[in-house]
Amino acid sequence: MKKITYLISFITLSFISCTNKDNEITPTALPNYTLNLSSESEFQVGANLGLNYFNDITVGVLNYSSTNIKLITAANVETIIIEGTDLKNMTSTSTIIRPSAIDNNSNKNAIDYNYIGLGQIIKAKDNKIYGLYHGEWHDGSILPGNVPGFYGSIGLCTSSNGGTSFSKSSAAVIPNIYDKNYDNGYADGGYGEPSLTFNSDSTAVYSYFVDHNRTGKGVNICMAKFNVLSNGTPDFGNCYLLDDSNNFTNTIIRPKQIVYGIMGSSDAIFPHVTYNKKAKKYFMVYTLNAYIDFFTSGRPVLSGIYIRTSTDGINWLEKPTQLITDYGIPFNTTASFTWHPTLIYTNNDQSEGYLLYSKSTKGIGQESHKMWARKFTVN
């Protein structure tokens, strides 16, 4: 069960902004379009399904119509589908992908041996559905709360039957210069929590993910791309990582961190990115784990779910907006937390939809985290 992915170390310093001070960027003008949460109350999605510890990754949309909604995400250690007539009436659930250990895979080094979470998906011109999964291999270390430590890898899932079933790659499709045997001094390592979306002209698939390698950097959001072939098929066999000069390279490097917190005070984690047709910009919702809140104010102030926008999907220069204020990870057994945000659009021009996220109101020791929703408009 992936409930928390960080050991917490605290270094006293002033919290100035949500960027590294030595790499601070002056925000440009505010975007013409903004995302605004509705004043209507949030509601729990799938409250009667009996699911625990979900959504534990982004949320993918297999179908969204006036009479049927089918979503894909992760609960506990497995990938599931939940279905219903609308978000307030989700009536069925089924497991579609299990980690290798449950599938009796004898390869104990499988990248998804202990956990597999598929969420956000894309539908390509070849009539296949693609998604990047977060896989975990547990090394026996223990995080706070007796949660297993892990090495994260990002693999590929493919469906040729509309999402009824998925095949999964056995190898990571986003390469890492550090393997699972590298000791970074913490119980979490590798890459994880991927998001993927077609770029604005569908010539490439952009992927955003979290770098857990640490080693001189915080746990923050990086980027890679996969080119789309002339027949409309994404080429997941060739990964291009974003370097520090904003160039994509197929050399295996440690990619540039494009959205980040202050080293020693906060981390930017759990991205979900879409290209919004109305705003003509990329929207990224993500969690800011401002763990300095826990040690200073004793309550969430800077922590929570944020949104940033970008004109090219690479440079996220505009000032972030805090949508929800709450702790970003479960710090202890009693504090609430809200994480893993996803934007789902409900009309063709993408001016309306829902912000989905996972939260525990009483703390992980008293209740498991569940999926919640709030309406939004883009105007």
Sine and cosine of phi, psi and omega as CSV:
sin_phi,cos_phi,sin_psi,cos_psi,sin_omega,cos_omega
0.00,0.00,0.86,-0.51,-0.06,-1.00
-1.00,-0.06,0.99,-0.11,-0.04,-1.00
-0.95,-0.31,-0.49,0.87,-0.02,-1.00
-0.48,-0.88,0.65,-0.76,-0.13,-0.99
-0.84,-0.54,0.30,0.95,-0.09,-1.00
-0.64,-0.77,0.70,-0.71,0.34,-0.94
-0.99,0.15,0.56,-0.83,-0.12,-0.99
-0.96,-0.27,0.85,-0.53,0.14,-0.99
-0.86,-0.50,0.68,-0.73,-0.11,-0.99
-0.90,-0.43,0.78,-0.62,0.10,-1.00
-0.85,-0.52,0.84,-0.54,-0.05,-1.00
-0.95,0.32,0.83,-0.55,0.10,-0.99
-0.30,-0.95,0.22,-0.97,0.00,-1.00
-0.98,0.22,0.69,-0.73,0.06,-1.00
-1.00,-0.01,0.95,-0.33,-0.13,-0.99
-0.99,-0.17,-0.72,0.69,-0.01,-1.00
-0.39,-0.92,-0.09,-1.00,0.01,-1.00
-1.00,-0.07,0.51,0.86,0.05,-1.00
-0.73,-0.68,0.33,-0.94,0.14,-0.99
-0.91,0.41,0.75,-0.66,-0.09,-1.00
-0.88,0.48,-0.58,0.81,-0.05,-1.00
-0.99,0.16,0.03,1.00,-0.03,-1.00
-0.68,-0.74,0.48,0.87,-0.13,-0.99
-0.95,0.32,0.66,-0.75,-0.04,-1.00
-0.90,-0.43,0.75,-0.66,0.06,-1.00
-0.96,0.29,0.85,-0.52,-0.05,-1.00
-0.88,0.47,0.54,-0.84,0.11,-0.99
-0.99,0.13,-0.11,-0.99,0.01,-1.00
-0.88,0.48,0.47,-0.88,0.01,-1.00
-0.88,0.47,0.51,-0.86,-0.03,-1.00
-0.91,0.41,0.42,-0.91,0.03,-1.00
-0.92,0.40,-0.54,0.84,0.02,-1.00
-0.92,-0.40,0.63,-0.78,0.04,-1.00
-0.80,-0.61,0.43,-0.90,0.07,-1.00
-0.99,-0.11,0.80,-0.59,-0.06,-1.00
-0.85,-0.53,0.80,-0.60,0.06,-1.00
-0.97,0.26,0.62,-0.79,0.02,-1.00
-0.93,0.37,0.44,-0.90,0.08,-1.00
-0.97,0.23,-0.17,0.99,0.04,-1.00
-0.91,0.42,0.49,-0.87,-0.04,-1.00
-0.92,0.40,0.52,-0.85,0.14,-0.99
-0.93,0.37,0.37,-0.93,0.05,-1.00
-0.62,-0.78,0.42,-0.91,-0.02,-1.00
-0.99,0.10,0.69,-0.72,0.02,-1.00
-0.99,-0.11,0.80,-0.60,0.03,-1.00
0.94,0.33,0.60,0.80,-0.07,-1.00
-0.89,0.46,-0.46,0.89,-0.07,-1.00
-0.99,-0.13,0.13,0.99,-0.08,-1.00
-1.00,0.07,-0.20,0.98,0.02,-1.00
0.96,0.28,0.37,0.93,-0.02,-1.00
-1.00,0.08,0.59,-0.81,0.05,-1.00
-0.87,-0.50,0.56,-0.83,0.08,-1.00
0.83,0.56,0.87,0.49,0.07,-1.00
-0.53,-0.85,0.36,-0.93,-0.21,0.98
-0.96,0.27,0.69,-0.72,-0.08,-1.00
-0.94,-0.34,0.43,0.90,0.02,-1.00
-0.19,-0.98,-0.10,-1.00,0.12,-0.99
-0.90,0.43,0.06,-1.00,0.01,-1.00
-0.88,-0.48,0.77,-0.64,0.05,-1.00
-0.98,-0.21,0.53,-0.85,-0.02,-1.00
-0.96,-0.27,0.94,-0.34,0.09,-1.00
-1.00,0.09,-0.55,0.84,0.07,-1.00
-0.38,-0.93,0.63,-0.78,0.08,-1.00
-0.57,-0.82,0.96,-0.27,0.03,-1.00
-0.68,-0.73,0.00,-1.00,-0.04,-1.00
-0.94,0.34,-0.27,0.96,-0.05,-1.00
-0.85,-0.53,-0.17,0.99,-0.06,-1.00
-0.49,-0.87,0.75,-0.66,0.12,-0.99
-0.81,-0.58,0.76,-0.65,0.02,-1.00
-0.74,-0.67,0.88,-0.47,-0.08,-1.00
-0.87,-0.49,0.47,-0.88,0.03,-1.00
-0.83,-0.56,0.71,-0.70,0.00,-1.00
-0.29,-0.96,-0.27,-0.96,-0.02,-1.00
-0.83,-0.55,0.56,-0.83,0.10,-0.99
-0.68,-0.74,0.69,-0.73,-0.11,-0.99
0.82,0.57,-0.93,-0.36,-0.03,-1.00
-0.88,-0.48,0.16,0.99,-0.14,-0.99
-0.86,-0.51,0.32,-0.95,0.12,-0.99
-1.00,-0.08,0.72,-0.69,-0.10,-1.00
-0.77,-0.63,0.27,-0.96,0.19,-0.98
-0.89,-0.46,0.73,-0.68,0.16,-0.99
-0.88,-0.47,0.59,-0.81,-0.14,-0.99
-0.61,-0.79,0.50,-0.86,0.06,-1.00
-0.06,-1.00,-0.11,-0.99,-0.03,-1.00
-0.99,0.12,-0.47,0.88,0.09,-1.00
-0.34,-0.94,0.11,-0.99,-0.11,-0.99
-0.89,0.46,-0.44,0.90,0.02,-1.00
-1.00,0.05,-0.08,1.00,-0.01,-1.00
-0.69,-0.73,0.91,0.42,0.10,-1.00
-1.00,-0.01,0.86,-0.52,-0.25,-0.97
-0.89,-0.46,-0.14,0.99,-0.02,-1.00
-0.57,-0.82,0.41,-0.91,0.03,-1.00
-0.56,-0.83,0.51,-0.86,0.05,-1.00
-0.48,-0.87,0.52,-0.85,0.06,-1.00
-1.00,0.02,0.74,-0.67,-0.01,-1.00
-0.88,-0.47,-0.39,0.92,0.03,-1.00
-0.67,-0.74,0.79,-0.61,0.03,-1.00
-0.92,-0.40,0.47,-0.88,0.08,-1.00
-0.90,0.44,0.37,-0.93,-0.11,-0.99
-0.86,0.51,-0.57,0.82,-0.01,-1.00
-0.88,0.47,-0.64,0.77,0.01,-1.00
-0.96,0.28,-0.53,0.85,0.04,-1.00
-0.99,0.17,0.17,0.98,0.04,-1.00
0.87,0.49,0.56,0.83,0.10,-1.00
-0.95,0.30,0.82,-0.57,-0.06,-1.00
-0.96,0.27,-0.21,0.98,0.00,-1.00
-0.99,0.16,0.99,-0.13,-0.05,-1.00
-0.96,0.28,-0.07,1.00,0.08,-1.00
-0.99,-0.17,0.15,0.99,0.01,-1.00
-0.85,0.53,0.64,-0.77,-0.09,-1.00
-0.91,0.40,-0.35,0.94,0.04,-1.00
-0.92,-0.40,0.51,0.86,-0.13,-0.99
-0.86,0.50,-0.62,0.78,-0.10,-0.99
-0.94,-0.34,-0.25,0.97,-0.05,-1.00
-0.32,-0.95,0.65,-0.76,0.15,-0.99
-0.63,-0.78,0.83,-0.56,-0.01,-1.00
-0.78,-0.63,0.92,-0.39,0.09,-1.00
-0.96,-0.28,0.72,-0.70,0.01,-1.00
-0.75,-0.66,-0.98,-0.19,-0.07,-1.00
-0.83,0.55,0.68,-0.73,-0.04,-1.00
-0.74,-0.67,0.30,-0.95,0.13,-0.99
-0.79,-0.62,0.49,-0.87,0.04,-1.00
-0.92,-0.40,0.88,-0.48,-0.13,-0.99
-0.99,-0.13,0.14,-0.99,-0.03,-1.00
-0.94,0.35,-0.27,0.96,0.06,-1.00
-0.99,0.10,0.19,0.98,0.04,-1.00
0.93,0.38,0.31,0.95,0.08,-1.00
-0.96,-0.27,0.40,-0.91,0.08,-1.00
-0.95,-0.30,0.72,-0.69,-0.02,-1.00
-0.83,-0.56,0.56,-0.83,0.11,-0.99
-0.45,-0.89,0.44,-0.90,0.07,-1.00
-0.98,-0.20,0.76,-0.65,-0.03,-1.00
-0.97,-0.24,0.46,-0.89,0.12,-0.99
-0.99,-0.10,0.90,-0.43,0.03,-1.00
-0.94,-0.34,0.55,-0.84,0.01,-1.00
-0.81,-0.59,0.68,-0.73,0.20,-0.98
-0.89,-0.45,0.84,-0.54,-0.07,-1.00
-1.00,-0.05,0.75,-0.66,-0.10,-0.99
-0.98,-0.19,0.10,1.00,0.01,-1.00
1.00,-0.09,-0.19,0.98,0.06,-1.00
-0.96,0.27,0.31,-0.95,-0.08,-1.00
-0.80,-0.59,0.76,-0.65,0.10,-0.99
-1.00,0.01,0.18,-0.98,0.09,-1.00
-0.80,0.61,0.58,-0.81,-0.03,-1.00
0.99,0.14,0.25,0.97,-0.02,-1.00
0.87,0.50,0.54,0.84,0.04,-1.00
-1.00,-0.03,0.70,-0.72,-0.03,-1.00
-0.89,0.45,0.67,-0.74,0.17,-0.98
-0.95,0.32,0.31,-0.95,-0.09,-1.00
-0.49,-0.87,0.33,-0.94,0.27,-0.96
-0.93,-0.38,0.84,-0.54,-0.07,-1.00
-0.99,-0.10,0.61,-0.79,0.08,-1.00
-0.69,-0.72,0.43,-0.90,-0.01,-1.00
-0.92,-0.40,0.91,-0.41,0.01,-1.00
-0.93,-0.37,0.01,-1.00,-0.07,-1.00
-0.92,-0.39,0.70,-0.72,0.16,-0.99
-0.90,-0.43,0.63,-0.77,-0.03,-1.00
-0.70,-0.71,0.67,-0.75,0.08,-1.00
-0.80,-0.60,0.72,-0.69,0.06,-1.00
-0.95,-0.31,0.08,1.00,-0.07,-1.00
-0.79,-0.61,0.59,0.81,0.09,-1.00
0.97,0.25,0.27,0.96,0.02,-1.00
0.99,-0.10,0.13,0.99,0.06,-1.00
-0.91,0.41,-0.61,0.79,0.07,-1.00
-0.55,-0.83,0.36,-0.93,0.00,-1.00
-0.75,-0.67,0.60,-0.80,0.23,-0.97
-0.99,-0.13,0.44,-0.90,-0.06,-1.00
-0.79,-0.61,0.57,-0.82,0.08,-1.00
-0.96,0.28,0.49,-0.87,0.04,-1.00
-1.00,-0.01,-0.25,0.97,-0.02,-1.00
-0.90,-0.44,0.40,-0.92,0.05,-1.00
-0.94,0.35,0.61,-0.79,0.05,-1.00
-0.99,-0.16,-0.20,0.98,0.15,-0.99
-0.92,-0.38,0.95,-0.30,-0.12,-0.99
-0.96,0.28,0.50,-0.87,-0.03,-1.00
-0.82,-0.57,0.70,-0.72,0.02,-1.00
-0.96,0.29,-0.28,0.96,0.05,-1.00
-0.95,-0.32,0.77,-0.64,0.03,-1.00
-1.00,-0.06,-0.02,-1.00,-0.11,-0.99
-0.92,0.38,-0.27,0.96,0.01,-1.00
-1.00,0.02,-0.07,1.00,0.01,-1.00
-0.96,0.27,0.77,-0.64,-0.02,-1.00
-0.99,-0.16,0.96,-0.29,0.01,-1.00
-1.00,-0.08,0.09,1.00,0.03,-1.00
1.00,0.03,-0.01,1.00,-0.01,-1.00
-0.79,-0.61,0.17,-0.98,-0.04,-1.00
-1.00,0.03,-0.13,0.99,0.08,-1.00
-0.90,-0.44,0.60,-0.80,0.02,-1.00
-0.39,-0.92,0.09,-1.00,0.03,-1.00
1.00,0.06,-0.34,-0.94,0.05,-1.00
-0.91,-0.42,0.51,-0.86,0.01,-1.00
-0.27,-0.96,-0.07,-1.00,0.07,-1.00
0.78,0.63,0.85,0.53,-0.10,-1.00
-0.98,0.18,0.48,-0.88,0.19,-0.98
-0.82,-0.57,0.50,-0.86,0.08,-1.00
-0.56,-0.83,0.55,-0.84,0.01,-1.00
-0.40,-0.92,0.50,-0.87,0.17,-0.99
-0.91,0.42,0.59,-0.81,0.10,-0.99
-0.96,0.28,0.00,-1.00,-0.19,-0.98
-0.88,0.47,-0.50,0.87,0.01,-1.00
-0.94,-0.35,0.21,0.98,0.07,-1.00
0.86,0.50,0.46,0.89,0.07,-1.00
-1.00,-0.01,-0.16,0.99,-0.01,-1.00
-0.44,-0.90,0.35,-0.94,0.17,-0.98
-0.96,-0.28,0.83,-0.56,0.06,-1.00
-1.00,-0.09,0.69,-0.72,0.07,-1.00
-0.85,-0.53,0.65,-0.76,0.02,-1.00
-0.82,-0.57,0.69,-0.73,-0.11,-0.99
-0.44,-0.90,0.16,-0.99,-0.08,-1.00
-0.97,-0.23,0.76,-0.65,0.06,-1.00
-1.00,-0.01,0.95,-0.32,0.03,-1.00
-1.00,-0.10,0.14,0.99,-0.10,-1.00
-0.93,0.36,-0.41,0.91,-0.04,-1.00
0.86,0.52,-0.85,-0.52,0.07,-1.00
0.78,0.63,0.94,0.35,0.05,-1.00
1.00,0.01,-0.08,1.00,0.02,-1.00
-0.70,-0.71,0.27,-0.96,0.10,-1.00
-0.99,0.17,-0.02,-1.00,0.07,-1.00
-1.00,-0.04,0.98,-0.19,-0.19,-0.98
-0.65,-0.76,-0.04,-1.00,-0.17,-0.99
-1.00,-0.08,0.76,-0.64,0.03,-1.00
-0.88,-0.47,-0.03,-1.00,-0.10,-0.99
-0.57,-0.82,0.56,-0.83,0.14,-0.99
-0.61,-0.79,0.22,-0.98,0.10,-1.00
-0.66,-0.75,0.40,-0.92,0.11,-0.99
-0.80,-0.60,0.77,-0.64,-0.01,-1.00
-0.95,0.30,0.47,-0.88,0.10,-0.99
-0.98,-0.20,0.80,-0.60,-0.03,-1.00
-0.95,0.31,0.19,-0.98,-0.08,-1.00
-0.88,0.47,-0.40,0.92,0.02,-1.00
-1.00,0.01,0.10,0.99,0.05,-1.00
1.00,0.01,0.07,1.00,-0.01,-1.00
-1.00,-0.01,0.79,-0.61,0.08,-1.00
-0.92,0.39,0.66,-0.75,0.01,-1.00
-0.99,-0.14,1.00,0.03,-0.02,-1.00
-0.99,0.14,0.03,1.00,0.06,-1.00
-0.99,0.15,-0.19,0.98,-0.01,-1.00
-0.75,-0.66,0.94,-0.35,-0.04,-1.00
-0.98,-0.19,0.71,-0.70,0.03,-1.00
-0.89,-0.46,0.88,-0.48,-0.03,-1.00
-1.00,-0.06,0.59,-0.81,0.02,-1.00
-0.98,0.18,0.82,-0.57,0.00,-1.00
-1.00,-0.07,0.02,-1.00,-0.09,-1.00
-0.92,0.38,-0.23,0.97,0.05,-1.00
-0.99,-0.14,0.20,0.98,-0.01,-1.00
0.91,0.41,0.50,0.86,0.14,-0.99
-0.95,-0.32,0.54,-0.84,0.07,-1.00
-1.00,-0.05,0.74,-0.68,-0.02,-1.00
-0.73,-0.68,0.57,-0.82,0.08,-1.00
-1.00,-0.06,0.16,0.99,0.19,-0.98
-0.96,0.27,0.65,-0.76,-0.01,-1.00
-0.97,0.25,0.94,-0.33,-0.01,-1.00
-0.76,-0.65,0.13,-0.99,0.22,-0.98
-1.00,0.07,0.90,-0.44,-0.15,-0.99
-0.95,0.33,0.35,-0.94,0.04,-1.00
-0.90,0.44,0.65,-0.76,0.14,-0.99
-1.00,0.04,0.88,-0.47,-0.17,-0.99
-0.99,-0.13,-0.43,0.90,0.11,-0.99
-0.72,-0.70,0.78,-0.62,-0.20,-0.98
-0.43,-0.90,0.25,-0.97,0.08,-1.00
-0.97,-0.24,-0.23,-0.97,0.04,-1.00
-1.00,0.00,0.78,-0.63,0.01,-1.00
-0.83,0.55,0.82,-0.57,0.00,-1.00
1.00,0.02,-0.04,1.00,-0.02,-1.00
-0.75,-0.67,-0.54,0.84,-0.10,-1.00
-0.34,-0.94,0.39,-0.92,0.07,-1.00
-0.77,-0.64,0.57,-0.82,0.12,-0.99
-0.98,-0.20,0.86,-0.51,-0.17,-0.99
-0.64,-0.77,0.22,-0.98,0.16,-0.99
0.84,0.54,0.88,0.47,-0.02,-1.00
-0.98,0.19,0.50,-0.87,0.24,-0.97
-0.68,-0.73,0.85,-0.52,-0.11,-0.99
-0.85,-0.53,0.70,-0.72,0.13,-0.99
-0.69,-0.72,0.39,-0.92,0.17,-0.99
-0.99,-0.13,0.89,-0.45,-0.05,-1.00
-1.00,0.03,0.87,-0.49,-0.08,-1.00
-0.93,0.37,-0.57,0.82,-0.01,-1.00
-0.94,0.33,-0.74,0.67,-0.03,-1.00
-0.98,0.21,-0.32,0.95,-0.09,-1.00
0.83,0.56,0.66,0.76,0.05,-1.00
-0.59,-0.81,0.34,-0.94,0.14,-0.99
-0.99,0.11,0.71,-0.70,0.09,-1.00
-0.95,-0.32,0.77,-0.64,0.14,-0.99
-0.87,-0.49,0.86,-0.51,0.23,-0.97
-0.98,-0.21,0.61,-0.79,-0.06,-1.00
-0.38,-0.92,0.16,-0.99,0.03,-1.00
-0.98,-0.21,0.74,-0.68,0.18,-0.98
-0.98,-0.20,0.93,-0.38,0.05,-1.00
-1.00,0.01,0.99,0.14,0.00,-1.00
-1.00,0.05,0.98,0.19,-0.11,-0.99
-0.94,0.35,-0.16,0.99,0.13,-0.99
-0.88,0.47,-0.48,0.88,0.04,-1.00
-0.83,0.56,-0.66,0.75,-0.10,-1.00
-0.91,0.42,-0.53,0.85,-0.08,-1.00
-1.00,-0.07,-0.34,0.94,-0.06,-1.00
-0.97,-0.24,-0.95,0.31,-0.06,-1.00
-0.98,0.22,-0.39,0.92,-0.05,-1.00
0.96,0.27,0.19,0.98,0.05,-1.00
-0.47,-0.88,0.38,-0.92,0.01,-1.00
-0.94,0.34,0.80,-0.60,0.05,-1.00
-0.81,-0.59,-0.85,0.52,0.03,-1.00
-1.00,-0.02,-0.36,0.93,-0.01,-1.00
-0.94,0.35,0.48,-0.88,0.09,-1.00
0.57,-0.82,-0.31,-0.95,0.01,-1.00
-0.98,-0.18,0.76,-0.65,-0.03,-1.00
-0.85,-0.52,0.28,-0.96,0.16,-0.99
-0.78,-0.63,0.66,-0.75,0.14,-0.99
-0.79,-0.61,0.37,-0.93,0.06,-1.00
-0.82,-0.57,0.37,-0.93,-0.02,-1.00
-0.49,-0.87,0.59,-0.81,0.04,-1.00
-0.99,0.13,-0.40,0.92,-0.06,-1.00
-0.85,-0.53,-0.06,1.00,-0.01,-1.00
0.98,0.19,0.00,1.00,-0.05,-1.00
-0.91,-0.41,-0.72,0.69,-0.02,-1.00
-0.98,-0.22,0.89,-0.46,-0.05,-1.00
-0.94,-0.33,0.97,0.26,-0.19,-0.98
-1.00,-0.03,-0.36,0.93,-0.09,-1.00
-0.97,0.24,0.50,-0.87,-0.10,-0.99
-0.87,0.49,0.74,-0.67,0.03,-1.00
-0.95,0.32,0.47,-0.88,0.06,-1.00
-0.89,-0.45,0.75,-0.66,0.02,-1.00
-0.99,0.12,0.86,-0.51,-0.02,-1.00
-1.00,-0.05,-0.65,0.76,-0.03,-1.00
-0.70,-0.72,0.72,-0.69,0.05,-1.00
-0.97,-0.23,0.89,-0.46,0.04,-1.00
-0.17,-0.99,0.29,-0.96,0.12,-0.99
-0.87,0.50,0.54,-0.84,-0.09,-1.00
-1.00,-0.02,-0.30,0.95,0.08,-1.00
-0.61,-0.79,0.27,-0.96,0.05,-1.00
-0.97,0.24,0.97,-0.25,-0.02,-1.00
-0.97,0.24,-0.57,0.82,-0.01,-1.00
-0.50,-0.87,-0.22,-0.98,-0.10,-1.00
-1.00,0.04,-0.02,1.00,-0.06,-1.00
-0.84,-0.55,-0.38,0.93,-0.08,-1.00
-0.98,0.19,0.67,-0.74,0.08,-1.00
-0.93,0.37,0.33,-0.94,0.10,-1.00
-0.41,-0.91,0.44,-0.90,0.00,-1.00
-0.67,-0.74,0.77,-0.63,-0.10,-1.00
-0.45,-0.89,-0.05,-1.00,0.06,-1.00
0.78,0.63,0.89,0.45,0.00,-1.00
-0.98,0.19,0.45,-0.89,0.06,-1.00
-0.56,-0.83,0.65,-0.76,0.14,-0.99
-0.98,-0.18,0.79,-0.61,0.09,-1.00
-0.87,-0.50,0.84,-0.55,0.00,-1.00
-1.00,0.00,0.59,-0.81,-0.08,-1.00
-0.88,-0.47,0.05,1.00,0.10,-0.99
-0.65,-0.76,0.21,-0.98,-0.17,-0.99
-0.91,0.41,-0.60,0.80,-0.03,-1.00
-1.00,0.05,0.08,1.00,0.09,-1.00
0.87,0.49,0.57,0.82,0.04,-1.00
-1.00,-0.06,-0.13,0.99,-0.01,-1.00
-0.64,-0.77,0.36,-0.93,0.06,-1.00
0.19,-0.98,-0.36,-0.93,0.00,-1.00
-0.78,-0.63,0.63,-0.78,0.24,-0.97
-1.00,-0.04,0.90,-0.44,0.08,-1.00
-0.98,-0.17,0.54,-0.84,0.02,-1.00
-0.33,-0.94,0.23,-0.97,0.02,-1.00
-0.93,-0.37,0.65,-0.76,0.01,-1.00
-0.45,-0.89,0.38,-0.92,0.15,-0.99
-0.82,-0.58,0.85,-0.52,-0.08,-1.00
-0.99,0.15,-0.38,0.92,-0.09,-1.00
-0.92,-0.39,-0.08,1.00,-0.05,-1.00
0.98,-0.21,0.50,-0.87,-0.14,-0.99
-0.89,0.45,-0.40,0.92,0.01,-1.00
-0.97,0.24,-0.30,0.95,-0.06,-1.00
-0.94,-0.35,-0.39,0.92,0.04,-1.00
-0.38,-0.93,0.49,-0.87,0.08,-1.00
-0.98,0.19,0.37,-0.93,0.01,-1.00
-0.99,0.15,0.55,-0.83,-0.09,-1.00
-0.79,-0.62,0.21,-0.98,0.05,-1.00
-1.00,0.08,0.70,-0.71,0.05,-1.00
-0.78,-0.63,0.26,-0.96,-0.05,-1.00
-0.60,-0.80,0.54,-0.84,0.18,-0.98
-0.65,-0.76,0.63,-0.78,0.04,-1.00
-0.94,0.34,0.48,-0.88,0.14,-0.99
-0.63,-0.78,0.33,-0.95,0.15,-0.99
-0.77,-0.63,0.46,-0.89,0.09,-1.00
-0.93,-0.38,0.91,-0.42,-0.04,-1.00
-0.48,-0.88,0.00,0.00,0.00,0.00
